[in-house]
Structures are given as C-alpha cells and as structure tokens.
C-alpha cells in the first residue's frame, strides 16, 4: 500500500470515531501482527477484546503506533521507552491544553 493511500485511509478513519481490527491496524501502520503484539504488551496501544482475533483498536491507535515506530526507527528507542515517551507526550499535551484554558 502506498504511503499516500495509507495517509488517506488513516485520515478517513481518524475523522470518524471508528475502531480497527488487528488486521486493519497492521495494514494501516505497515506492521506484522507480532510487532503489534509487542506494542500491546508494552502498553503503546490497548485493544478491546480478549483474544487477538477479537481485538478492536480505537482509531487514534494509528497515531500512537506510528509515533512509536518513528521513535524506535529514528532514535533507537526500545518498545518500553517508546511507550513511556508516548505517555509523557500525551501528558504534556494535556497540561498545555489546561494551561491555555486558564
């Protein structure tokens, strides 16, 4: 799948409050199921459902997964470090939003 098509699909999905299956997330982020399993294990994304075949991911998972992959690829951060960095970045964004509304 081309990067342009992937971006268009991501934009369409993210505009809606939809959910993605494991296969959808793998396709959107160009990852194997094993790579997504590792991201789930470390808390980068949290699926709904008990078994991988039943997993559903919030549409915003695409953004988190892509960011984690960039951290790993560009900075050499391991999966645990990427999960921590993502949590801290989200907390920072929440604090900035709070500060703007004061």
Residue frames as a rotation matrix with the C-alpha (Angstrom) as fourth column:
UNK 1
0.591 0.807 0.000 0.00
0.807 -0.591 0.000 0.00
0.000 0.000 -1.000 0.00
UNK 2
-0.122 -0.649 0.751 1.41
0.572 -0.664 -0.481 3.39
0.811 0.371 0.452 -0.92
UNK 3
-0.759 -0.230 -0.609 2.14
0.643 -0.410 -0.647 5.96
-0.101 -0.882 0.459 1.76
UNK 4
-0.890 0.452 0.060 -0.31
-0.415 -0.857 0.305 8.38
0.189 0.247 0.950 0.16
UNK 5
-0.111 0.878 -0.466 -3.13
-0.188 0.442 0.877 5.84
0.976 0.185 0.116 0.20
UNK 6
-0.266 -0.062 -0.962 -2.29
0.820 0.510 -0.260 4.84
0.507 -0.858 -0.085 3.78
UNK 7
-0.958 -0.127 -0.258 -2.46
0.246 -0.826 -0.507 8.51
-0.149 -0.549 0.822 4.86
UNK 8
-0.613 0.790 -0.001 -5.81
-0.579 -0.448 0.681 8.99
0.538 0.418 0.732 3.13
UNK 9
0.033 0.616 -0.787 -7.24
0.229 0.762 0.606 5.91
0.973 -0.200 -0.116 4.82
UNK 10
-0.538 -0.299 -0.788 -5.88
0.819 0.034 -0.572 6.98
0.198 -0.954 0.226 8.19
UNK 11
-0.980 0.192 0.049 -7.41
-0.197 -0.971 -0.138 10.42
0.021 -0.145 0.989 7.81
UNK 12
-0.274 0.932 -0.237 -10.75
-0.462 0.089 0.883 8.88
0.844 0.352 0.406 6.92
UNK 13
0.044 0.251 -0.967 -10.67
0.599 0.768 0.227 6.51
0.799 -0.590 -0.117 9.87
UNK 14
-0.695 -0.412 -0.589 -9.41
0.717 -0.338 -0.610 9.11
0.052 -0.847 0.530 12.32
UNK 15
-0.823 0.473 0.313 -12.13
-0.382 -0.870 0.311 11.56
0.420 0.136 0.897 11.31
UNK 16
0.300 0.913 -0.278 -14.63
-0.366 0.379 0.850 9.00
0.881 -0.153 0.448 12.46
UNK 17
-0.056 -0.279 0.959 -14.75
-0.993 0.112 -0.025 7.54
-0.100 -0.954 -0.283 15.92
UNK 18
0.660 0.332 -0.674 -14.29
-0.550 0.824 -0.133 4.12
0.512 0.459 0.726 14.41
UNK 19
0.420 -0.527 0.738 -12.45
-0.537 0.511 0.671 1.08
-0.731 -0.679 -0.068 15.54
UNK 20
0.136 -0.505 -0.852 -9.88
-0.924 0.246 -0.294 -1.04
0.358 0.827 -0.433 13.78
UNK 21
0.999 0.051 -0.012 -9.29
-0.045 0.962 0.268 -4.76
0.025 -0.268 0.963 13.82
UNK 22
0.353 -0.924 0.145 -5.80
0.044 0.171 0.984 -6.14
-0.935 -0.341 0.101 14.35
UNK 23
-0.008 -0.324 0.946 -5.51
0.927 0.352 0.128 -6.72
-0.375 0.878 0.297 10.59
UNK 24
0.769 0.352 0.533 -6.62
0.541 -0.803 -0.250 -3.14
0.340 0.481 -0.808 9.88
UNK 25
0.873 -0.474 -0.116 -4.07
-0.259 -0.652 0.712 -1.69
-0.413 -0.592 -0.692 12.29
UNK 26
0.092 -0.864 0.496 -1.31
0.392 0.489 0.779 -3.84
-0.915 0.123 0.384 10.81
UNK 27
0.175 0.057 0.983 -2.24
0.985 -0.014 -0.175 -2.70
0.004 0.998 -0.059 7.31
UNK 28
0.922 0.281 0.268 -2.53
0.288 -0.958 0.013 0.98
0.260 0.065 -0.963 8.26
UNK 29
0.748 -0.658 0.084 0.84
-0.517 -0.500 0.694 1.01
-0.415 -0.563 -0.715 10.03
UNK 30
0.563 -0.508 -0.652 2.63
-0.522 0.394 -0.757 -1.48
0.641 0.766 -0.043 7.77
UNK 31
-0.338 -0.613 0.714 3.47
-0.940 0.247 -0.234 -3.78
-0.033 -0.750 -0.660 10.70
UNK 32
-0.545 0.138 -0.827 3.31
-0.081 0.973 0.216 -7.51
0.834 0.185 -0.519 11.31
UNK 33
0.601 0.798 -0.046 0.96
-0.086 0.122 0.989 -8.94
0.794 -0.591 0.142 13.90
UNK 34
0.305 -0.575 -0.760 3.97
0.890 0.456 0.012 -9.82
0.340 -0.679 0.650 16.03
UNK 35
-0.730 -0.573 0.373 5.06
0.444 -0.812 -0.378 -6.18
0.519 -0.111 0.848 16.07
UNK 36
-0.108 0.780 0.617 1.58
-0.452 -0.591 0.668 -5.09
0.885 -0.207 0.417 17.16
UNK 37
0.637 0.282 -0.717 1.54
0.407 0.667 0.624 -7.82
0.654 -0.690 0.310 19.85
UNK 38
-0.288 -0.844 -0.453 4.73
0.908 -0.090 -0.409 -6.30
0.305 -0.529 0.792 21.27
UNK 39
-0.737 0.068 0.672 3.23
-0.063 -0.998 0.031 -2.80
0.673 -0.019 0.740 21.23
UNK 40
0.395 0.917 0.053 0.18
-0.279 0.065 0.958 -4.12
0.875 -0.393 0.281 23.08
UNK 41
0.387 -0.320 -0.865 2.39
0.746 0.659 0.091 -5.95
0.541 -0.681 0.494 25.59
UNK 42
-0.611 -0.738 -0.285 4.19
0.778 -0.493 -0.389 -2.71
0.147 -0.460 0.876 26.45
UNK 43
0.001 0.742 -0.670 1.04
0.779 -0.421 -0.465 -0.60
-0.627 -0.521 -0.579 26.55
UNK 44
-0.945 -0.293 -0.146 1.62
0.125 -0.737 0.665 1.51
-0.302 0.610 0.733 23.46
UNK 45
-0.464 0.871 -0.161 -1.93
-0.690 -0.242 0.682 0.63
0.555 0.428 0.713 22.43
UNK 46
-0.819 0.287 0.497 -4.69
-0.272 0.568 -0.777 -1.08
-0.505 -0.771 -0.387 24.37
UNK 47
-0.766 0.556 -0.323 -7.13
-0.216 0.250 0.944 -3.20
0.605 0.793 -0.071 22.40
UNK 48
-0.115 0.813 0.571 -10.66
-0.933 0.109 -0.344 -4.01
-0.342 -0.572 0.746 23.42
UNK 49
0.679 0.380 -0.629 -11.41
-0.579 0.804 -0.138 -7.72
0.453 0.458 0.765 23.37
UNK 50
0.722 -0.320 0.613 -9.88
-0.411 0.515 0.752 -10.80
-0.557 -0.795 0.240 24.97
UNK 51
0.236 -0.590 0.772 -8.18
0.570 0.728 0.382 -12.57
-0.787 0.350 0.508 22.06
UNK 52
-0.679 -0.595 -0.430 -6.23
0.008 -0.592 0.806 -11.09
-0.734 0.544 0.407 19.13
UNK 53
-0.785 0.437 0.439 -9.00
0.581 0.274 0.767 -12.19
0.215 0.857 -0.468 16.75
UNK 54
0.284 0.939 -0.196 -11.45
0.942 -0.235 0.239 -10.13
0.179 -0.252 -0.951 18.79
UNK 55
-0.384 -0.531 -0.755 -9.22
0.707 -0.695 0.130 -7.11
-0.594 -0.485 0.643 19.34
UNK 56
0.534 0.460 0.709 -10.54
0.753 -0.641 -0.150 -3.70
0.385 0.614 -0.689 18.37
UNK 57
-0.475 -0.769 -0.428 -8.35
0.852 -0.524 -0.004 -0.62
-0.222 -0.367 0.904 18.48
UNK 58
0.499 0.556 -0.664 -9.51
0.380 -0.830 -0.410 2.97
-0.779 -0.048 -0.625 18.74
UNK 59
0.834 -0.117 0.540 -8.78
0.509 -0.216 -0.833 4.95
0.214 0.969 -0.121 15.59
UNK 60
0.791 -0.564 0.236 -6.24
-0.595 -0.799 0.087 7.10
0.139 -0.209 -0.968 17.47
UNK 61
0.635 -0.568 0.524 -4.14
0.069 0.717 0.693 3.95
-0.770 -0.404 0.494 17.86
UNK 62
0.701 -0.380 0.603 -2.81
0.687 0.133 -0.715 4.56
0.191 0.915 0.354 14.34
UNK 63
0.674 -0.439 0.594 -1.18
-0.307 -0.898 -0.315 7.80
0.672 0.030 -0.740 15.51
UNK 64
0.644 -0.417 0.641 0.31
-0.678 0.076 0.731 6.20
-0.354 -0.906 -0.234 18.63
UNK 65
0.676 -0.387 0.627 1.67
0.411 0.904 0.116 3.20
-0.612 0.179 0.770 16.74
UNK 66
0.692 -0.417 0.589 3.21
0.530 -0.261 -0.807 5.35
0.490 0.871 0.041 14.02
UNK 67
0.651 -0.457 0.606 4.81
-0.614 -0.787 0.067 7.61
0.446 -0.415 -0.793 16.60
UNK 68
0.657 -0.398 0.641 6.21
-0.373 0.568 0.734 4.60
-0.656 -0.721 0.225 18.50
UNK 69
0.695 -0.389 0.605 7.63
0.674 0.646 -0.358 3.17
-0.251 0.656 0.711 15.28
UNK 70
0.678 -0.453 0.579 9.28
0.092 -0.730 -0.678 6.52
0.729 0.512 -0.453 14.47
UNK 71
0.653 -0.441 0.616 10.81
-0.757 -0.345 0.555 6.69
-0.032 -0.829 -0.559 17.95
UNK 72
0.633 -0.395 0.665 12.18
0.075 0.887 0.456 3.18
-0.770 -0.239 0.591 17.52
UNK 73
0.650 -0.336 0.682 13.44
0.760 0.271 -0.590 3.70
0.013 0.902 0.431 13.99
UNK 74
0.606 -0.356 0.711 14.79
0.151 -0.827 -0.542 7.26
0.781 0.436 -0.447 14.22
UNK 75
0.365 -0.424 0.829 16.05
-0.819 -0.570 0.069 7.37
0.443 -0.704 -0.556 17.80
UNK 76
-0.397 -0.548 -0.736 16.73
-0.209 0.835 -0.509 3.72
0.894 -0.048 -0.446 18.56
UNK 77
-0.406 0.358 0.841 14.28
-0.914 -0.143 -0.380 3.73
-0.016 -0.923 0.385 21.48
UNK 78
-0.982 0.116 -0.149 13.12
0.112 0.993 0.035 0.31
0.152 0.018 -0.988 22.62
UNK 79
-0.305 0.952 0.030 9.41
0.372 0.091 0.924 -0.53
0.877 0.293 -0.381 22.88
UNK 80
0.163 0.330 -0.930 9.21
0.986 -0.026 0.164 0.16
0.030 -0.944 -0.329 26.62
UNK 81
-0.640 -0.494 -0.589 10.89
0.512 -0.845 0.152 3.53
-0.573 -0.205 0.794 26.08
UNK 82
-0.878 0.382 0.288 8.55
0.104 -0.436 0.894 4.37
0.467 0.815 0.343 23.23
UNK 83
0.041 0.933 -0.357 5.52
0.730 0.215 0.648 3.57
0.682 -0.287 -0.673 25.42
UNK 84
0.011 -0.123 -0.992 6.85
0.904 -0.423 0.063 5.82
-0.428 -0.898 0.107 28.18
UNK 85
-0.903 -0.403 -0.151 7.68
0.290 -0.829 0.479 8.62
-0.318 0.389 0.865 25.74
UNK 86
-0.585 0.757 0.289 4.18
0.300 -0.130 0.945 8.48
0.753 0.640 -0.151 24.25
UNK 87
0.261 0.678 -0.688 2.56
0.914 0.056 0.402 8.64
0.311 -0.733 -0.605 27.69
UNK 88
-0.258 -0.447 -0.857 4.74
0.716 -0.684 0.141 11.62
-0.649 -0.577 0.496 28.63
UNK 89
-0.974 -0.077 0.211 3.99
0.211 -0.633 0.745 13.41
0.077 0.770 0.633 25.35
UNK 90
-0.185 0.979 0.080 0.25
0.527 0.030 0.849 12.95
0.829 0.199 -0.522 25.88
UNK 91
0.266 0.220 -0.939 0.53
0.954 -0.198 0.224 14.21
-0.137 -0.955 -0.263 29.46
UNK 92
-0.699 -0.586 -0.410 2.46
0.488 -0.810 0.325 17.24
-0.523 0.027 0.852 28.24
UNK 93
-0.789 0.468 0.398 -0.25
0.234 -0.370 0.899 17.95
0.567 0.803 0.182 25.66
UNK 94
0.198 0.896 -0.398 -2.95
0.789 0.095 0.607 17.71
0.582 -0.435 -0.688 28.34
UNK 95
-0.009 -0.287 -0.958 -1.04
0.855 -0.499 0.141 20.13
-0.518 -0.818 0.250 30.57
UNK 96
-0.941 -0.335 0.040 -0.62
0.294 -0.756 0.585 22.58
-0.166 0.562 0.810 27.69
UNK 97
-0.399 0.879 0.260 -4.34
0.417 -0.079 0.906 22.39
0.816 0.470 -0.335 27.00
UNK 98
0.344 0.489 -0.802 -5.12
0.930 -0.060 0.362 23.06
0.129 -0.870 -0.475 30.66
UNK 99
-0.414 -0.611 -0.675 -2.72
0.680 -0.700 0.217 26.00
-0.605 -0.369 0.706 30.75
UNK 100
-0.914 0.099 0.394 -4.35
0.274 -0.568 0.777 27.56
0.300 0.817 0.492 27.67
UNK 101
-0.056 0.998 0.036 -7.79
0.458 -0.006 0.889 27.39
0.887 0.067 -0.457 29.28
UNK 102
0.026 0.024 -0.999 -6.77
0.992 -0.128 0.023 29.16
-0.127 -0.991 -0.027 32.46
